[in-house]
Amino acid sequence: MSSAAGFAVVFVALLVMGATFEQLPIALAAALPVLFILSVVDEDGDFGFTDPSVLGVRLPILSVMGDQHAAMVALGAHRPGQAMCVHGTGTAWLVTGQALHALVIAGLVLGGHT
């Protein structure tokens, strides 16, 4: 995610959460450092290993998914052209495809494809 896209997401999120226009400069200033470390990466990558002192064994971590993306894959909507509406704490309309469209933020990236 570019810094501009991240800024736009944070701006909209703050408005949705009820921040007033007077509060936005302070809230955005607090959020800006986070925007520079965010990036969209493949969710089927190499993320290191588990701590053997916790699980008793060192296991590779080869996938990381958010709950809605995991539900999308678990329920079978992982091929181009498929879509799913996942309900939980929030509701997300997830669409699988090869190309990004206007105002879309890549959430699930596998093998370099969104």
WOURQUI-V174357 format. One line per field, one symbol per residue. ss: DSSP state (a for helix, b for strand, c for the rest). phi: phi as a letter, one per 40 degrees, with the letter a starting at -180 (. if undefined). psi: psi as a letter, one per 40 degrees, with the letter a starting at -180 (. if undefined). Layout:
ss: ???
phi: ???
psi: ???
//
This chain:
ss: ccaaaaaaaaaaaaaaccccaaaaaaaaaaaaaaacccccccccccccbccaaaaccccbccccccaaaaaaaaccccccccbbbbbcccbbbbbccccccccccccccbccbc
phi: .cccccdcccdccccccgcccccddccccccddcccbcacbdcbbbbhbccdccbgacbcbbabbccccccccccgcbbdgcaabbbadbbbcbbcacbcbdgbbcbbbbfgbc
psi: hiddddddddddddddeehiddeddddddddddddeehihihefaheaiihdedeeihiiheihiiddddddddeegeiheiiihhibdahhhhhhieiiihfhhhdhhhfei.
//
